[in-house]
Amino acid sequence: MAEERVATRTQFPVSTESQKPRQKKGDFLLAFS
């Protein structure tokens, strides 16, 4: 599980997510659901 979290962090850095609009963040959450 820890490795998966690291991989997700590498693909979607927190800094990048913060810069993206909220709408994009919604799509990101939907993709994970």
Buried (B, 14 or more C-beta within 10 A) or exposed (E): EEEEEEEEEEEEEEEEEEEEEEEEEEEEEEEEE
